């Protein structure tokens, strides 16, 4: 698979880029919890049966799962900012569709369109990698990654307040307004990344992956309604396995697949994605359990008797703490690396759920649990993109982070299905109503603890931080001095210089490609505004440096790298020449 990579941001991003991208991520995450306060009322609001009303939530989940890896790949190919704006635009249209209807089918269409916005999270992470200097990247990616939880946590009390005091359609009007604001801010503040992967979009691969994901997630989300041992549920699970296996075999034969499975199979990527599923499971349990515990009447003997708004406010610290852990993550990761930070985060989550087993008797205790879990989940979520980015080429950042975000979504889907089943099977039937029990809540917390333990085991298998096989280095938060040293070391390990035109003037945005002795692309970059370029090399030896730019003739120069600094000027007005370094 050919790709374009660069070790330097082609364009320095302004100080507002990170908060704008994080705001876009928070807006997208709001879609996931927007209807939580009115879930129990959806059948009456939509004039349908409870089993049909659940499609309003399921449709968003399925479309988000499908869109996340696809939009990431489209961003790598055609521009991450462009695809980010497209994702937000589709979400706004979907929110307006939902705001204007009370019909089930139309509502499902609108919610499906809203789910497409989930691709904005990996696209934002990819933009940060392409544009930000190394010393800002760690905390920025941490904030973007945590925006999923931040948006979900903050949306609960806001949505509850709106739903309690206004028409429930106002939730969608508000979401559309936030989405439109995110689009405007992105257009004004966020520049497009020059990074592009080469090749074409794998349409068959996208269709295959979409089909496999729908066949997998549909029985996970609807298994409780259909019955876990029903022919429909088991048949869909079997079909998903067949489709995903065939899809994987097809992808392995392509030069430019939708998902590079060989890269995905690297231990650093594989174990990070598997750990992401477990973090997703742990994150969603608290979102399912605490609001119900807080709103159950005190007459049950264990319910806390709080209103919908107060319940949302008690859970809100989960999202707030995740947001404030981003700078803490940056310092920890700079000193110990993202692997250790992930392990620390998982340990804190385990403490939160373990302590939470005994902190269910007062509203203030649920706040303590939310804060502890928010800190742990924030650290864990912040570590995941750094681990992925450090293990894949820059041209695959969008697709790779899209797949990682998908793994988290699968985790939350599994969590929703399993915890829903546990709470239903342990509930007391009172007057025809199923009332969750304290036993069910505690079993749910134990399941979350088990998922965290599995995540810890997977994290221990992550390889130690080191230099990847190709020229892309592991990106992590560091001090300004460390960043300067790292860039200097990269220059010494590769070629550097300027691209010049016929008049001797520097040529900006010229593509410089490094080709090894076997004719394979070993790296590429785009010259900056001064015509400068830097290309690290995977190993010493003979290479060809090829340069081209609009309005100039192409140039190919042979170059030999012997391990020391290699300065090569590429004059597009001259024929190719042999140089050494």
Buried (B, 14 or more C-beta within 10 A) or exposed (E): BEBBBBBBBBBEBEEEBBEBBBBBBBBBBBBBBBBBBBBEEBBEBBEBEEEBBBBBBBBBBBBBBBBBBBBBBBBBBEBBBBBBBBBBBBBBBBBBBBBBBEEBEBBBBBBBBBBBBBBBBBBBBBBBBBBBBBBBBBBBBBBBBBBBBBBBBBBBBBBBBBBBEEEBBBBBBBBBEBBBBBBEBBEEBBBBBBBBBBBEBBEBBBBBBBBBBBBBBBBBBBBBBBEEEBEBBBEBBEBBEEBBEEBBEBBEEBEBBBBBBEBBEBEBBBBBBBBBBBBBBBBBBBBBBBBBBBBBEEEBEBBBEBEBBBBBBBBBBBBBBBBBBBBBBBBBBBEBBBBBBBBBBBBBBBBBBBBBEEBBEEBEBBBBBBBBBBBBBBBBBBBBBBBBBBBBBBBBBBBBBBBBBBBBBBBBBBBBBBBBEBBEEBBEEEEEEEBBBBBBBBBBBBBBBBBBEBBBBBBEEBEEBEEBEBBBBBBBBBEEEBBBEBBEEBBEBBBBBBBBBEEEEBBBBBBBBBBBEEEEBBBBBBBBEEBBBBBBBBEEEEBBBBBBBEEBEEBBBBBEBEEEEBEBEBBBEEEBEEBEB
